[in-house]
Amino acid sequence: MNVLIVGLGLIGASLAKTLKKNTNHHIIGWNRTESVTKRALDDGVIDETGELCEILPKADITFVNFYPEAIPAFIKENKDYFKKHSIVSDSCGIKTKICRDLEKENLDFYFIGAHPRAGREVSVYDKALDNLFDNASFICTPTDDIPRSKTDALVGLAQEMNFARTVVTTPEHHDEMIAFTSQIAHVLACSYVLSPLAPYHAGYSAGSYRDVSRVARINADMWTELFIDNKEPLVREIDDLVSNLMKFKYCIVNEDADQLHDLMEKGNKIKEEIG
Amino acid sequence: MNVLIVGLGLIGASLAKTLKKNTNHHIIGWNRTESVTKRALDDGVIDETGELCEILPKADITFVNFYPEAIPAFIKENKDYFKKHSIVSDSCGIKTKICRDLEKENLDFYFIGAHPRAGREVSVYDKALDNLFDNASFICTPTDDIPRSKTDALVGLAQEMNFARTVVTTPEHHDEMIAFTSQIAHVLACSYVLSPLAPYHAGYSAGSYRDVSRVARINADMWTELFIDNKEPLVREIDDLVSNLMKFKYCIVNEDADQLHDLMEKGNKIKEEIG
């Protein structure tokens, strides 16, 4: 197959490297900033590049690796170039807005939203890894009009690429789960380091500070889009989190040791069970 | 010197192992559950044990490794046994309540509160490590009546033990910083996994979930005491965190991309600068 990677940042270039490492597919690459495409070609991360009007028609599967808002825009703008009946996918962190938007378009190829669940604090070509997805889940969110064979082909490619797990679900369920597993974790890491005491942590901090604050290193441009595009599920998670924090506060203020103990025992038990 | 470790759980036994590995001091050990003391002796983690009335008078430095409430109680109960002019210390996570309580006692030895900044999810003898403190900070909080030479001796021992850093500060400053670096991190990890979506995370989660939820594995007995004993600083941190979360919520609900971007950029910059 010809697999086309559009956008060679951290995720795009890691997808390309993973494809090169684990499959024999022919990898075509394209990046808005041409110097990056050239480096990927020189590094052997991709086999070929070219003008969009030349390479889009060749690709059996295309991954568009842009910030959320740019993905449907790019696909609509280039919709006449994509190979007929081919699979077009993406890798961004929200799915409902993109999939439901493109579902309404009259496309002669199949858009299946995808989300490879891995990342790093810095999202540039240089940080790409051929093992970024080794322990990762590949989630894809076909809408009802997608033939089963197309979803199977995309999932099959993810398995060939050595993803640890593949999940097929709806865009809405994906976004609800991601609000919990990823988005709120980033919101709270940022909120945590905004404490006035954060700059003085050295000498007082250890593993808990290190782990809880890690994802405060955030790409503000990308996450602004991701958060606003997933407003309702994320706000529900913020509300749940604040409500749980207030339960802790209430127990501590009232020195209610029994209730506080119960809350922690519940948290501990959940974490023990779910990993 | 004779160094006595009272309480051979995770921290006590790790202190003993670290002393054996990095110093030539004679290590005496004692644990409430005798079978643990016997194992520590058999494992060579301690050199000697005995009745409290025999071993307390021999120790030049004693570390009492109990839950917070039990520490002043133990020290007062056994105050006639400790060696005159010796140093008595502890290892628990709050300092003000303990140090200010013992400061009022008429003791003929020197109590200097201490907090070796490391831990693991499970706090038992079996999990003790001789390298638990290799990258850790040793904080001690002498009250005004402690001679400088005694603080220097305790800090000197921590340096011999290969702690990465030593900090001398007041009990109050310690507790304020620990409310931020450790306690609120545990509160938020527990609050996070109490989300109704937590049990369904598998397939949707990656590094951010893993790191932010890690310390939800918590010893509820110990942390109940630690949180209530450090009520005011911890409630301040909960209030700050909730206020920052509400700022995020406000931006997201109102789709205020500029403000949301500013908040994240601020969090990102702080984390980049402070590590």
Interface residues (C-beta under 8 A of the other chain):
Chain A: R117 A118 G119 A136 S137 I139 R165 V167 H174 E176 M177 I178 A179 F180 T181 S182 I184 A185 H186 V187 L188 A189 C190 S191 Y192 V193 L194 S195 P196 L197 A198 P199 Y200 H201 A202 G203 Y204 S205 A206 G207 S208 Y209 D211 V212 S213 R214 V215 A216 R217 I218 N219 A220 D221 W223 T224 E225 F227 I228 K231 L234 V235 E237 I238 D239 D240 L241 V242 N244 L245 M246 K247 F248 K249 I252 V253 E255 A257 L260 H261 L263 M264 E265 K266 G267 N268 I270 K271 E272 E273 I274 G275
Chain B: R117 A118 G119 A136 S137 I139 R165 V167 H174 E176 M177 I178 A179 F180 T181 S182 I184 A185 H186 V187 L188 A189 C190 S191 Y192 V193 L194 S195 P196 L197 A198 P199 Y200 H201 A202 G203 Y204 S205 A206 G207 S208 Y209 D211 V212 S213 R214 V215 A216 R217 I218 N219 A220 D221 W223 T224 E225 F227 I228 K231 L234 V235 E237 I238 D239 D240 L241 V242 N244 L245 M246 K247 F248 K249 I252 V253 E255 A257 L260 H261 L263 M264 E265 K266 G267 N268 I270 K271 E272 E273 I274 G275
